[in-house]
Amino acid sequence: MIVSFHPLFEADKNIICAGREPGADDLAAIKATEAVILPQGCRQSLYEMAINNCRHVFPNYDTRFEYPGKIGQIQLFQKNGTAHPHAETYHSLEDFRQRYGDSPKDIAFELPVVLKFDWGGEGETVYLINSREDLKEVLQKAADFERSGQAGFLLQEYVPTQGKTLRVVIIGQTLISYWRIQESADSFISNVSRGARIDAALAPERQAVAKVFVKNLCAKTGINLAGFDVIFAPAKEHIKPLMLEINYFFGRRGLGGSDAYYEILKEEIRNWLANTLDKPD
């Protein structure tokens, strides 16, 4: 028997757990099944219930919950030797002040530098710091966030990319890549929601390099459903990909839209079930 908590993947038993914590009936179903299919937006409590009580669970969200937020991802990259722009992480404004004081003048980065809060998507909590005054203003935002219960940020080396970021999406065993190109001088963030356009044909050799780069990290971590943001450091003599971040929720326009995405996802889940359940324990 297969149990699916995903609203669009039909299995022997289908359960909707959105908006609630999993309970005794969910646990009983998980214990009685050979494999569990989870939605992208599953809670940590449901994921842990699944992996603790069933040998076969899709997707693999071990790293999502073990290394949460942007700070956690930097730790993940460091642990696995994944090249990324140099970054310093701070769990609170006090951590930052202990290193640099109340009026930092000697941060370990050349300006401009990128400041990212530990949460948020679509570039909403990412800031390009061009001056000490910019840094002062964003640190005040950090203080405001902490008063509301949200803490943690990182400073990251700014790598000029001419407005180009490569998105590599893994869905099961399928890898799809496309560029997001920001042509507006008013934004350094190349998100489609910020006006970036999609180009799947540009620089195929770099796309190939990035896919290998992403596959290496996925092989180490087991990640099989996520969108990876990859950039390239300016270099004439070689192609050097750098990992920016992992998105467990990602846009679908570059995949052909939601319908196309779900067709790929359902096919990959079926392939995963066939390959996983056919293997001896």
Residue pairs with C-beta under 8 A, 6 or more apart in sequence:
1 12
1 13
1 32
1 33
1 34
2 11
2 12
2 13
2 33
2 34
2 35
2 36
2 37
2 273
3 11
3 12
3 13
3 14
3 15
3 29
3 30
3 32
3 33
3 35
3 36
3 37
4 10
4 11
4 13
4 14
4 15
4 36
4 37
5 14
5 15
5 16
5 17
5 26
5 36
5 37
5 38
5 39
5 42
5 46
6 37
6 38
6 39
6 269
7 14
7 16
7 18
7 39
8 262
8 265
8 266
9 37
9 265
9 266
9 269
11 37
12 33
13 29
13 33
15 25
15 26
15 29
17 26
17 39
17 42
17 43
17 46
18 39
18 41
21 43
21 45
21 46
22 43
22 45
22 46
22 49
26 46
26 49
27 49
27 53
30 36
30 49
30 50
30 53
30 54
31 53
31 54
33 54
34 54
34 56
34 277
35 54
35 56
35 57
35 58
35 273
35 276
35 277
36 50
36 54
36 56
36 57
36 58
37 58
37 269
38 46
38 47
38 50
38 57
38 58
38 59
38 61
40 59
40 225
40 248
40 249
41 249
42 61
44 65
47 57
47 61
47 65
48 65
50 57
51 57
51 62
55 281
56 273
56 276
56 277
58 172
58 224
58 225
58 269
58 272
58 273
59 223
59 224
59 225
60 221
60 222
60 223
60 224
60 225
61 225
61 248
62 221
62 222
63 76
63 221
63 222
63 223
63 246
64 226
64 246
64 248
66 72
67 73
67 75
67 76
69 118
69 119
69 152
70 116
70 117
70 118
70 119
70 154
70 245
71 89
71 91
71 118
71 152
71 154
73 245
73 246
74 84
74 87
74 89
74 154
75 89
76 82
76 221
76 246
77 83
77 84
77 243
80 217
80 220
80 221
82 213
82 216
82 217
82 243
83 213
83 240
83 241
83 242
83 243
84 242
84 243
84 244
85 114
85 156
85 157
85 158
85 159
85 231
85 242
85 244
86 109
86 156
86 157
87 154
87 155
87 156
87 157
88 99
88 108
88 109
88 154
88 155
88 156
89 152
89 153
89 154
90 96
90 99
90 152
90 153
90 154
90 155
91 151
91 152
92 146
92 151
92 152
93 139
93 142
93 143
93 146
93 151
96 104
96 139
96 142
96 153
100 106
100 107
103 136
104 132
104 135
105 132
107 113
107 135
107 155
109 155
109 157
109 158
111 129
111 130
111 131
112 128
112 129
112 130
112 158
113 128
113 129
113 135
113 155
113 156
113 157
113 158
114 126
114 127
114 128
114 129
114 155
114 156
114 157
114 158
115 126
115 127
115 129
115 135
115 138
115 153
115 154
115 155
115 156
116 125
116 126
116 127
116 153
116 154
116 156
117 125
117 126
117 142
117 145
117 150
117 152
117 153
118 150
118 151
118 152
118 153
118 154
119 125
119 150
119 152
120 126
121 247
121 249
122 191
122 193
122 194
123 189
123 191
123 193
123 194
126 189
127 134
127 138
128 134
128 158
128 188
129 135
129 138
129 155
142 151
142 153
145 151
159 231
159 233
159 234
159 242
160 234
161 190
161 231
161 232
163 181
163 182
163 183
163 188
163 190
163 196
164 179
164 180
164 181
164 182
164 190
164 202
164 231
165 179
165 180
165 182
165 190
165 196
165 229
165 230
165 231
165 244
166 177
166 178
166 179
166 180
166 206
166 207
166 210
166 229
166 230
166 231
166 232
166 241
167 177
167 178
167 179
167 180
167 227
167 228
167 229
167 230
167 250
167 254
168 175
168 176
168 177
168 207
168 210
168 211
168 213
168 214
168 227
168 228
168 230
169 175
169 176
169 177
169 226
169 227
169 228
169 250
169 254
169 255
170 214
170 215
170 218
170 223
170 224
170 225
170 226
170 228
171 224
171 225
171 261
171 264
171 265
171 268
172 224
172 225
172 265
172 267
172 268
172 269
172 271
172 272
173 224
173 268
173 271
173 272
174 264
174 268
175 211
175 214
175 215
176 254
176 255
176 264
177 200
177 207
177 210
177 211
178 198
178 199
178 200
178 254
179 198
179 199
179 200
179 202
179 203
179 207
180 190
180 191
180 192
180 196
180 197
180 198
180 254
181 190
181 196
181 197
181 198
181 199
181 202
182 188
182 189
182 190
182 191
182 194
182 195
182 196
183 195
183 196
183 197
184 194
184 195
187 194
187 195
189 196
190 196
192 198
192 251
192 253
192 254
193 251
198 253
198 254
200 254
205 239
206 232
206 239
206 241
209 239
209 241
210 230
210 241
213 230
213 241
213 243
214 228
214 230
217 223
217 228
217 243
218 224
223 246
224 272
225 248
225 265
226 246
226 247
226 248
226 250
227 246
227 247
227 248
227 250
227 251
228 243
228 245
228 246
228 247
229 243
229 244
229 245
229 246
229 247
230 241
230 242
230 243
230 244
231 241
231 242
231 244
232 239
232 240
232 241
232 242
233 240
233 242
252 258
252 260
252 261
255 261
255 264
